[in-house]
Amino acid sequence: MDDSTLPTPLPFIRNRRQLRALLIDDQVWFLLSDFCRVTGYTHEDRMAMRMADDQIRQERLLTEDGLELDYVLVSESGVYQALVLFNVPDYGSLRRWISGTVVPQVRSQFAANGPRHVQLQFEKQCLGVLEWQDKYWLSVGDLPRVLGGHSPIAGRSGWRNWARRLRT
């Protein structure tokens, strides 16, 4: 198989552990080994056995180093099922991170056209923005967090300082 046809998973970091994901046939799939590491579950084979046939698959992927390796993948529905079945202690926040950050970003990164979800590092925090038409778009609801709890309506200079910080 040609290297250009092999998909390369996108890496995400949570608690210093990597979770790689990719889009296959418009479905988000996760590397089972990474998912087990992120959840702290040590029995990868047991988790794979508990999945339905449509929730697990084996694929040859291209690594970031350019190597072709075979990986066991688990579907998005399989990930949510595993969070419940295997009593993951950090269930709520891990589920919200996967559904709110990882899945939208994977979908937008592999989409050919349209806006993309992007994570930016801004003053020691991770900021989710939308990249569209060569510009970054920020949710108004995220402004208080970006500004450190200060109201952007406090004065015109507040907006100018905020805009200046974003440009750098």
Summary of the structure (lengths in Angstrom):
residues: 168
radius of gyration: 18.8
end to end distance: 42.9
largest distance: 59.4
contacts: 437
relative contact order: 0.11
helix: 43%
strand: 30%
